[in-house]
Amino acid sequence: MKLCSGLTARSRAVSTASTRRTYHDNSYGYRDAKRFSLPDYSPAQLENRAVNAPLLRYVDSLRTHGHRAARIDPLDLLQREEVAALDPTRYGLTDQSRKYNISGIVWTHPVEDSTAGMSWSLEDITKHLRGIYVGRIAYEYMHSPSKIERMWFSHLLESESEVTLPKQDAESRQRAYELLARSETFDQFLQNKFPNLKRYGLEGGESMLSALDALFRAASEAGVEHTIVGMPHRGRLNFLTGLLEFSPRALFHKIKGGFEIPEDLGAGGDVISHLTASPTLKYPNAASGIKVSVLPNPSHLEAVNPVALGKTRAKQFALLKTLTVDPANCFPGDKVMCVQLHGDASFTGQGVVMEGLGLSNLPHYTVGGSVHIVVNIGYTTRASESRSSLYCSDIGKMINAPVLHVNGDYPEDVARAMEVAFKYRNHFRKDIVVDLIVYRRWGHNELDEPAFTQPVMYKQIRSRQSVPTLYEEQLISEGVVSREFAKSIRESYKTYLTDELAESDTYTPCAQMLQQQWADMVWPAGEDARYNPETGVDQGILVNVGKASVKVPDGFEIHPRLHRHVKPRLHSLENGNNLDWATAEALAFGSLMLEGYDVRISGQDVGRGTFSQRHAMLVDQQSENVVVPLNASLQSEGRLELANTLAEQLLGRQFEYGVSWERPNILPIWEAQFGDFFNGAQIMIDTFISSAETKWLKQSGIVLLLPHGLDGAGPEHSSSRIERMLQLSNDRFDFPTEVQDGRSTNVNIHVVFPTTPAQYFHLLRRQMKRNFRKPLVVAGPKALLRLPAAASSLKEMATGTRFQPVLTDTTIRDTSQVQRVVLLTGKSYYDLFKTRAAHATMSGKIALVRIEELSPFPFHELKETLGQYEGAKEIVWVQEEPKNQGAWTFVESRVRSVVGQLKQDGKLEGVSELMYLGRKEDAIPAPGVARLYGAQQRAVIGSVFERL
């Protein structure tokens, strides 16, 4: 095949990059996609296009509008209009026998061949092109602004049409039939044995298996070794058991109420439509196998697909670090491919789809192109009431992605469409959409009655033969298989399923975790889990890291105001004091990088930081070249990737979460501009971050940095809604008397509110130095970022130090004189500290105790701290958030439990009741009226010093 003989790969940006401003960025993680060139029209071809302009208009109309007349609906219910643009007479072409020079108009020869002598009659041209563009596969690619991509498609399709292509070989067709027949047998078996089961079967959409099998085969033959699949529930069980070697015995065990994971792990598991598999498939013409990993998914449609993207990119970078060749010759997608399956309704309706497409070609997010398969089954709501576009796939056009519509009644056409889709993805490393138009024999599930709202459609469905039966009859009539062979396929598979069902009661599940790159990790509930390891670093190393973090290359011109960022950092490193938050963060990043860990932080403006505090990337003021000082100067094995991104609502967190699933040796961080902005991703937090370990045994070390604090910025720039995070914690309410060493219980999510840069430093390092992984939510600083009082010393980060869940009041000289113990979190500590200092008579009477880690709650540490204040009369909780928000509802019962334990020990006998001091209940986190905010804040601070 000579298709690609005129294509040359380049290592610079794709052809559309010139229309967008971009940094001259060669920083770590910035991956350029392939760029291809294609010979332009020769002078002879240009002349012929001008001479035969009416023919050119007609041919381009077939390419552009042919899909509107294509036979892509298996039920033939689509109302296909008469497409006037496909009539040659509209272009003055009336003589069907007249011959035309088609050079440069119809691509029937190698693209670089400028031969001008090929002539075809109008009848032949029409027959050839209608066979391609008005058949059972419909192509949409003429909307692309890239001439190269349009020419590539035209040449591929028109020089490899079904007229000239040989049929698939008998072995391939037989394999396709076996997949379909087994899928139908499987659905019928489950319907017979478990009639009340909601299995979300594939009846009517069996060609989805043909699509995936063809895609995996093409990818494997092209050298792809890993495929990450994100998919919803529809047809999942058919896919797992029919193609991915999932044990029917394990499935039946689960259906009958058994565990899919070992019971002794204490996990709760998930439903059958969220099961997973990761086999290695082998295809005859491939040099090696291809590992296909289907990710666990929640019931929220489309929620898993961004996770698949993040996991794909992380795997690509893990492989990239092992290369012995020049990385410049390696492109995203060479060895790892992302496949995303969608439903027609969700592809149109879920905003995360748009976000994923919007990120697909960004250099810090690209995975070298995803193949999107929309399993277009229709819905109980008509398309006219569920979308405003002609096709459910039209959302893909926002990034000019090509779209292939294919009739699912024809498995061989489906396979052909997938081969074309993979060729495009593999050449251009960009997303492509396949709209697989099928139907479902049942409703939303097998217990549903779809004819309530779609009577005509389901009358048609129930009167027709199934897709496997239609294909079976075709192959029998063509002599590819015999009727006896077809019958034996179904009967042997049914026998196999019967045997598996009989053995399912004795099935014992195993834990599919802590394998390969996770082999050095442990289960967090195990005895060998290290919860609070030492995280300090030699001071000399920290000084070197700090200097490297602000080292400016020779000849590199930074913004004049950034000298005020560089010089204070160097000065604080010299004297070992007054290190601010950004410096502590850089020290954590750099020290981890020296130990071989990678760090990736993403979000809006993360390179400089929302509050212009980080400046981890520097931009030359003349050339706009970019440098990341820690990468350029530290000479570490680990690397720092700064992924500035668009203003997404949901996908960024899911992407980084996918990164965390793939690589335990990377610190993945998502930072919100303001903590309030996490709530667009509540789905992600509920169904993945807080529950994946319990449902799927999946650990994650993701960090969510959520700037938090009431400072007069109004309702939407004040709160990270820490109360929601704490509500999701499965931490216990009562004091753990059975635990004597203070070790935390296996809590699902860790929520912290650090008040010093050193604490933040230790938290970031703890994420990697533990021998297990947990999600970490950081209620981060805003006003504290540059507050002189909220600074740390190198000594607090030196060897032998670690994170402290509770910070006691070190200013109290005589603890017996303390009358009121104030428990609090966050920046309120500095307001209270300043106010207390102004009242000398109260300095020894009020102790300010900071609870830095809320989940898991530090029962033992708090007990030890409160036990020092034996003469205390009151213990109060102070917070700046309203009473129904913040940490109060979480800490109240837990603090009472600690106090109860102390009273049993004969301490704090004078304390009668835990008191709350703070704002009253409110519908908003903070008022937008400055005067009201100021009055409330003064009242909260003042209440702490009353009645003493």
N, C-alpha and C positions, 0 to 999 in steps of 0.2 A: 504494500500500500504506500502511495507516495504523498499522502495527505500532508505530512509534517515536513516534507523536504524543504519547504520555504519558510519554516518557522525557526527562529533562532532565539534561544533563551538569553536574557540579560539579567544582571543582578541588581538593576536599579528599579525604581518604582513602576507600578503598572501604568498603562497608557493614560488613565484618567487622572493621574496624580498631578499633572501640570495644571489642572483646573482648580486645585486647592492649594492654599498656602501651607507650607510645612517647614518645620525646623530642619536645619542641616544636622540631623540627629543620628549619630552612630553609637549612641549609648546602649548599654546592655539591654537586650530584650527588644530593641527596635528592629523588627524584621520586615525587610522589603519583600514583597511578593515578586514572582517572576514577571518579566515583561517580555512580550513577544513582538517581533516585527514580521510583516508579511509584505511581499513585493506588491507595489502599487500597480495599477493598470498600466500596461504598455501603451505607447502612442497609438499603435494600431488598434488596441482594444478601446481606447478612449474615442478614437475616431468612429469605430463601429458602434459604440454606445450612442454617439450623437446622431449617426445616420439612422439607426434603428431605435430612436427614442420611444416611439409608441410601444414597441415590443418590450423595451426595458421597463416602462411603466407597468405593463401588464404582468411581467415576471415579478417585479417587486410587489405588486398587489397580491399575487398568489402567495408570496412569502409572508406578507404582512397580514392578510385577511383570510388566508386559507383555513385557519383554525375555527373560524366562525361557521364554516360549513362542514367541518370534519365529523366523521362518524365515531364519536368518542363516548357516547352514552350507551351502556349495555342494555338499558331498559328502553331506549329510544323515546324518552319522555321530554328531553330538552327541546324547547321550541327554537329550532334553528331557522333563522330568517333567510330569505333569498338574498345572497350577497352580490349586489350589483357590481362591486369592484372586481369580481372574478369573471365577468363577461368580457371576452376579448373585443367584442364589437364596440365597447365603450372607448376603446383606444384606436379605433379605425382599422382593426385587424379583422377582416371578414373572409378572406380566402384561406380556408383550412389547408389547402395543398401548397400554398406558396412557401418557399424555403427562405430561411433567414440565416445569416451569419450570426452564430450565437457566442462568438468569442468575446469574453468580458461581460457577458450577460447571463448565460447559464453555465455553471461551473461543472462541466462534465469531464474535465481533464486536469492534470496537476496545475496548481495555482500559479506556478512560475512559468508555465508554458504559454507563450504569447501567440501561439499559432492562430492565424485568423481565417483558416480555410474551412472550419467545420460548419456545415449547413444542415439545419433541420427544418422540417415543415412545421407550420403552426399547429397542425394536428398532433404531431409527435411531441412538440414542446408542451402542449397542453396536457397530453396524456402523461408524460413523464412527470411534470410538476404537480399535477393534481394527484397522482399516485403517491407523491411524497407529502404534500401539504394538506390534502383533503381526504386523508385516509383514516386509519384507526389510531394514528398518533398525530397530534396537532402540535405544531411548534410555534412558540412566540419568542423571537429573538431580534426582530427588526426594530424594537424600541431601544436597543442598546445604543448609547452614543459612541461606542467604539467601532470604527470601521473595520478594524482587524477582527473583532469578534463576529461581526456580521458576515464578513467574507469567509471566515473559518467555518461557520455553521453552514453557509450556502454550499461551500465546496464539499464539506463532509456529507451532507444529506444528498446533494444532487449527483455526486460521483459514487455514492454508495447506496443508491436507492434500493428498495425492495425488488425492483425490476432486475438489477444486476447482482444483488447479493444472493449467494446460495442459502438454502434453508439450513437451520441448525442441524448438526449431525444427529443420528438416531440416538446415540448415547445421551446427549444433552436433553433431547426431547423426552426420552424415557425418564431421566432424573426429574425433569420438571413435572411430569405426570405423577410420579411417585410422591413428590412433595404435596401436590394438590390432593391426591387420593388419600394419603395418610391424614392430612388435615381434616378432610371431610369425615373420614372414619373416626377420628379422634373426637370431633364435635358430636357425632351421632352416639358414640360410646358414652360420653359424659351425659348427654341428654337422657339416655336410657338408664344409666346407673344412678345419676344424681339429678333428677328432673327439677328440683327446686333450687338448683345451684345457679347463681349469677356468674357465669364464666366469661361473658363478653366475647363470644366465639367469633370465628372468622367466616362463617357461612355467607357466601356471596362475595367475599373479599379475599378468597384463597390466593389470588394472584399476587398478593402482597409478599408471599413466600417466594414466588418466582422472581419478583423484583429484588428482594434482598439477596437471594442466592446468586442472581446474575451480577449484582453489584459487588458482592464479596469476591466472586470469581474474577471479575475484571480488575479489582483492586489488588488481589493477590498476585495475579499474573503481571501486574505493573510494579511489583516490589513492595507494596504496602504490607506491613507486618502486624499492625494493630488497628482495630476499628472500635471506636467508642460509640455506643448506641444509646440515645435517649428516646424513649417511646412511652405512650400512654397504655391504657389497659386493653384496648381493642385488639384482639388477635394475639395477645402476648403469650398466652398458654400454648397456642398453636406454634408460634415462633420458637418458644423455648423447647418444646418436646419434639417438634418436627424438624428443626434445622440446627438447633444449638445443643442437642444431646442431653437435655435436662431429663432426669430420671422420672418417668411416669409414676414409679413406686413412691418417690418422695412427694410428688404432687398429690397422689391419692391419700397418702398419710396426712398431708396437710388438710385436704378437703374433709377428711373424716374427723378433724378436730385436733390433730397432732401438732407438735412443734416442728418448725422448719430449722430451728437452731437448738443446740443443747440446752436443756432445761436448767442445768446447774449454773448457767451464766447469769440468770436472773433477768433476762431480757424478755420483752413482751411480744416481739415478732410483728408481722404485718399480714395483710390479706393475700389471697392467692394471686390476685392480679398485679401484685408488686414484686413477684419473685424475680430472681436474676440467674444469669449463667455467664460463664466466661470460658468457652471452649476454644481450642485451636482447630480451625477447619483446614482441610487440605484439598487442593484442587489439582487436577492432573498436569496442567501446563505451568504451574507455579513453581518457582525455585524453592520456596519454603511455605510453611503454613501461615495462616492469618488468624490472629487471636481476636475474637469478637467478644467484647464485654458489654453486656446490657446492664445499665445502671438501675438500682432500685428507684422507684418513683413514688411520690404521693398521689393522691387522687386529684390534686389540682392540675388540670391539664396544662401542658407546656412548661410546668415548673422545673422539670428535670433537665430540659434541653440546655439551658445555660450552664448547668453543672457539667454536662457532657462536654461543652466547649472548653470550660476551664480545665477539666481533667485531660482533654486532648492536648491542649497547649502545654500543660505541665509535663506530660509524657514526652512531647516533642523536645522540650528543653532538657529533660533528663537524658534523652538519647543524644542531643546535640553536645552535651558536656563530655560524652564518651567518644566523640568522633576523633579519628586520627587523620582526617582530611581537613582541608580548609573549610571552615564554616560558611565562607562566602559561596561555596559550591553546593550548599545544602539549603533547601527551601522548606518552609512550613508545608507539611502535607506529604513529604517524600515517603515517610515510613508510617505515619499515623493519620488516620482519617476519622472525621466525625460524621455520623449519620443521625439525622433527626427525623423522627416520624411524628406526624401530626394528624389530627382530625380536621375535617373541612371547617367545622364550626369554630373550633378553637384557633385554627390558623388565622382566621379572619378576626376573631373576637378578642384574643388575649394580647394585651399590650406588650407583654414580654417578648412576643415574636418580633414585633417591630424593633424593640431594643436590641435583640440579638442580631437582626439584620443590620442595624445601624452600627454595631461594633465589628461586623464581620471583616471589614477591610482595614480596620485601624491597626497600625503597626505593632502595638503592644497587646493586641487581642486576636489578631488573625491566626487561624489554624490551617491556612492553606485551602480554604473552601470546604463548606459542609454540603452534603447531599441531603436535601429535604425531600421527604416522601410524604405527600398528603394523601392519606387513605380516605378518599372522598366517598363516604358511605351514605351521604344524605342524612337528614335528621328529622325528628318528628315535627320540627318547625320548617316550613317551606323556605327555600333559599331567598325568595322575594321578601321574606320577613326577617331574615337573619344576616343579610349583608347588603351593602349598597353597590357592590361591584359586580361585574359580569361573572367573574370566576372567584372562587375562594382563594386562589393562588395569587390574586392581583397584588397583594401586599408585597410580594417579592419584587415587584417592579420599582419599589422605592429605592432599591440599590441597582436597578437595571439588570436584575438576575434573569437569565433565560428561564422559560417555563415550558415544560413538555406535558401535554395532556395525553393520557393513553387510556384506551378502552380495556378495562380489566377482564373482559370476557375472553381475551386473547392473550394467553400467557407468553407466547413467542413475541408478540408486539411489546408486551411489558418488558421482557428481557432486552429487546432491542432498544427501548427507550432508556433503560438503565445503563446500557453500554454507552449510549450517546452522552448521557448525563455524566458518567464517570470520565469519559474522554475530555469533556469540557472542563470539569473540575480539575483533572490532572494536568491539563495544559495551562490553564489560566489561574488555577488555585483560587478560585472564587466560588461563591455559593451558586447553586442551581436548584430549581424546584421541579419535581415530578408530581403532577396531579394525577394520581391513580384513581380513575373513576370506576367505582364498584357499587355495590349495594349491600345491605345486610338483610338476611332472611328473617331475622327477628327484630324486635324493637331495640330500645336502648340496652336492654338485657333480655334474657330468655323468658322472663316472666312478664314482659311488657307486651301490650297490644298496640302496635304502631298504626293499625288501620283506623284508630280513633280519629287521627288527623291527616293520614295519608292513604285514603281508601283506594284511589286509582293506582298509585304506585304499588301497593301491596297486593292488589288483585293481579297485577302484572308479574310481580315477584313469585307469587304462589302458584302461578300457572306455568312457570318455565323450569327447564332443567338446570341443575347446578352447574357451576363453572367447571369443576372436575369432571362431571359427566359429559359435558359438551366437548371438552378437550379429549377425553377418553374416546368418544365416538369419532372424533377427527383422526386420531392416531390409528384407530382400528381400521377406518376406511382407507387410510394411506398406507397400511401395512407396516406401520412402525411397531405396534404391539398387537398381540392377539387378545381376543376377549378372555381367553383362559388366563393369560398373564395378568390382565387387569383385575380379574376376579381374585387371583391369588395374592396380589398386592394388598387388597383390602382385607381379605380373610386372614392372611398371616399377621397383619398389623393388629387386627382385632384380637387375635389369639394372644399376641404379645401383651396387649393392654390388659386382657383378662388375667394373664399370669401375674403381671405387675400389681394389679389390684389385689389379688389373692395374697401377695407377699407384703402388702403395704403395712399391715398391722405390726410386723416385726421390724419395720424400718427404723433405724437409729440415725438421727441427723448428726452432722458434724459441723464444726465452726469454720466457715470459709473466711478466715481473717488472719492477720499477722503473717502474711506470706510475702515472699519476694522482697520488695523494698521496705516492707513493714516488719520484716523478720526480727529486727532488733527492738521492736516495741513490745509492750506487755499489755494485758487486759487491765484497765484501770482499777477494777475491784480486786485484783490479785494481791497477794501478800508482798510481792516484790515491786509493787508500784512505788515510785519515789515522788511524793507530792510536793515537797518544798525543798528541793536540793539547793546547795550553795550555788549562788549565781554571781558572786563577786569576781573581779578580774584584777590582775596585777596593775598597780597604778601606772607603772611605766608604759605598759601596753595601752592603757586608756589614754595617756597623754599623746602617744604616737597616733592613735586612732583619731583623737580630737583634732590634731594638727592636720592630718590627712583629709579630714572632712571639710576643711576650708582652704585647702591648697589650690591656688590659682595657677594654671599653666603659664609658662612664659609666653608673652605676646597675646595673652587672652585678656580682653578688656571687659571687666564686669561693670555693672551699673554703679555709679558713684556712691549711691546710698548703701550698697551692700558692704562697703568697707566698715560700716557700723555694725555689720553682722560678723565680719571676719575678726576684726581687732579685739572686741570684747571676749570672744570665745578663746582666742589665743591667750589673752591676759588671765582669764579665769583658770585656764589649764596650767598656767605658770604658777599661780599662787595656790591652786588646789581648792579654791572656794568659789562660791557664787555661780555655780554651774546651773544654767537654766534648762527648761524642759527640752528644747530642741537639741541642746548639746548632749544631754543625757540620752536622748533617742539616738543621736548619731553614734554615741559610744556603744550603745546596745547593738545597733546594726553592725558597726564595724567590727566589734569583738566577736560577734557571731560569724561574720564573714571570714575572719581569720581562723575560726574553728571549722570552716568548710560548709557552713550553712548559707543558703541563698535567702535573700529577703525580697519580697515583692509587695509594694504598697500601691494601691490604686484608689482612684476617686478624682473629684474635680480639683484641679490645681494642686495635686499632692507634691509636685516637684518643688514648689515654693512654699506650700502650706496655705490653707485658707486665710490664716491670720498673718501671712507673710513672715512666718517664724522659722520655717524649715530650711529653705534654700539648699536642698540636697542636690539640685541641678542648677548649673549656672549657664547663662546664655550670653555669648559674646555680643556686645552692643553694636558691632559693625557687621559681622558676618552671619550672626544668628546661629553659629555653631554651638552645640550643646556639649557640656562636659558634666559628668557625675564624679565629683572629687574622690569619693570613697572608692569607686572603681578604678579611677585613673591613678591614684597615688598609693593605695593600700597594698597592692600586689597580693591579694588574698585569693584563696581558692573559691570562696563564696562570692556571689555577685549581688548587687543591689539593682532591682528593676523598679523604675518609677513610671507608673502607668497612668498618666493624665487621661481623663476620659470625659465623655459627654455627660449631660445632666440626666442620667438614667434614674429610674425609680426603683428598679428591682434587680436588673440583670447583673450589675457589678458585684453585689454580694454573692449571687449564685455562681458567678464565674470564679471568684476567689475561693469559694467553698469547693468547687470542683478541683481547683489547684490543690487544696488541702487534702482531698481524698487521694490524690495520686502520689503526693510526695510528702512524707513526714519530715524530710530534711530541708523544708523551705518554710519560712515564716511568712504566711500570706496575710496581708492587712488590707482591710477596706476602711477608708476614712470618710466620714460624712463631713460636708461643709459645716453643718450644724447638726447636733444630735437628733433634732426633731425629724430630720429627713430620712431616717431609717424606716419610718412607718410605711412607706410605699412597698417595703419588702417584708411585711408582716407574714405573708405566706411562707417566705423562705425561712424565717426565724421559727415559725410554728412547726413546719413540716420537715425541716432538715436540721437546722442548727441545734434546736433543743431536743430533738427526738430521734435522730438517725442512729445513735448508738444503741438505744433501746429497741428500735424497730429492726435495724439491719446490721448491728455490730460494727457500724462504720464510725471510726474515730476521725476527728478533725481538729487541727490546731489553728483554725481561723481566728483572727483578731478583728473585732469591730471597734474602731475608734470613734466615739460619739461625743463631740464637744458638748458640755453640759454646764449650766449654771445660770441663775437668774441675775441679770445685770442690766435690766431696763430695756432689753431688746424686743419685748413683746411676746405674744402667745406662741409664735412659731420659730423663734430663734433662742429658746431658753432651755428646753427640756429634752433629754434623750429618752423620756418616758421610762425611766429606770424601773418604775413599778411594774411595767409589763414584762420586762426581762425577769424580774424577781418572781413574778407570778408563775412563770414557766419553769422555775427551778424546782427540782424534786427533792430539795434539801429537807431534812427532817425538822420538825417543830420543837421537839423536846431535847433536853440535854442528853448527849450520848454517854451515859454512865458506863457502858460496857467497853468504851475505848479509853485507854489510860494514857496512851502516848501522844494524844492530841492530833493524830492523823485524821485527815478529812475523810468523810465517807465518799462513796462514788457518786458524786453529784453530776447531773447532766450538763450543766452550763455554769461557768464561773463568771461572776459579776463583781467588778472592782471599781473603786472610786478613789484613786490615789491622790494624795495631797502634796507629794514632793517629787521632784525629778528623779531622785534615787529610787523611789518606790516604782516609778514607771520603768526605769532602767531594768530593775530586777524582774518585773512582770514580763517584759518582752523576752528577756533571756530565759526565764523559767519556762516559757512556752516551748523552747527547744531543748532545754537541759533535762526536762522530765523524760522518763522512758515510756510515756504514753502521751496521747494528745487529747486536749479538751478545748472546746470553743471558749473564747475569752471576750467578754464585753467590757470595754473600758469607758466609763463615764469620764471623758477627758476634760482637760482644762481649757478655759478661754482667757478669763482675766488673769489667771495664775501664770500664764505663759511667760510674762515679763515682770511679774511681781517680785521685787527684790527679796521679800520675806520668804517667798516660796522657791528658794534655791537650795542646792545641795552641794556637798563637798565630795571630792574624789575619795575621801576616806570612807564615805557611806556606800561606795560602790566597789571598794577594794576587796582583795582576797579575804575570804572568811565571812562575807556579808551575804544576806539574802533578803527576800521580801518579808515584810512584817505585816501580818493580817490585822494587827491592832497596834496603834502607836499610843503609848502612854504619855502622860504629861510630864516631861523631864524637867520642867521649870518648878515643880512643886518640891520644896525642900523637906517639909514635914507633912507627910501624908495623913497623919492623925488629925491635923487641923482642917482638913477638907470637909466642908459641910454639904456641898452640892457637886455631884459628878455629872458632867454634861457629856453625853454620847452624841456623836455627830459624824457626818461625812462631808467631804468636799470643801469648797472655798469658804463656807461659813466659819471654819476654824480660824482663818486669818482675820475675819471681821471681829470675831469674839476675842481673839488673842489681843488685837489692837485695843479693843474697848476695855478689856480687863486690865491691860497695862496702864490705862488712863485712870483707873480706880485702884490706887495702891492698897487701900484697905481690904479689897476683895481678892487680891492676887493669891493669897494662900488659902482662900475659902472655896474657890471654884477650880475644879480640875477639868481640863478639856481632853477627852479621850476620843481618838479618831478610829473608827472602824473602817479600815481600808479595803477589806474584802468582805462582801456581803453574802455571796454564795460561792462556795459553801460557807455557812456562818461559822465564825471562829469561836465556838463555845468555850473551849479550854483556854484559849489565849485571853478571852474577855474575862473569864472567871479569875484567872491569875491576876489580871490587871485590877479588876474591881476589888479583889481581896485585899489590896494594899490600903484601901480607904475605909478602914474599920469604923471610923467615927462619922461617916457620912450619914446625913439625915435624908437626903433626896437623891434620886437618880432620875435624870430627865433626858428625853430624846429631843434634840433640836434639829430642825431642817428648814430650809428656805422654801421648799416646794409646798403646795397645798396639802392638807392632811390626808386627802384621798389619793394623793400621788406621792412620789418620792419613795423612800425606803420604810416609812413608818409601819405600814400594814404588814410588811415582811418581818421587821425586827421585833415588833412588840411582843409577840408570844415567846420568841427566842430569848430576848433579854430577860423576860420574866422567869423563864426556865433557868437561866444562869443565876439570877438573884435567888431563886428558890434553892438552888444547890448550895449557894453560899450561906444561906440561913440555916440549912441543915448542918453546915459545918460550924455554926455559931458565929458567923460574921454578918455584917450589915443588918444587925437586928433592929437598928433604929430606922431603917428604910421601910416606909409603909407601902408606897405605891409608885410604880413607874409613871412618870408624868410626860405629857406631850407639850412641847412649846413650838409654835410655828404658825403658819397661815391656816386659816380655816378651810373647809372644803370648798372646792371651786371647780367650775366647768372648764377652765383654761389653766395652763401652767403658770402664766404670769400675765398681768394686765398690760395693755398697750398704752395706758395713760401714765406718763412719767411721774406726775405728782402722786398718783395712787400707788405706783410701785414703790416710790421712795418712802411713803408713809408706812406701808406694809413692812418694808425691810427694816426700818428703824424700830418698829414695834416688835419684830421678831428678835432682834439683837437686844433691845432693852429688856425684854421679858426674862432673859437669862439672869439679869442682875437684880431683879426685884426680890423683895422680901428677905434680904440678907442683912 
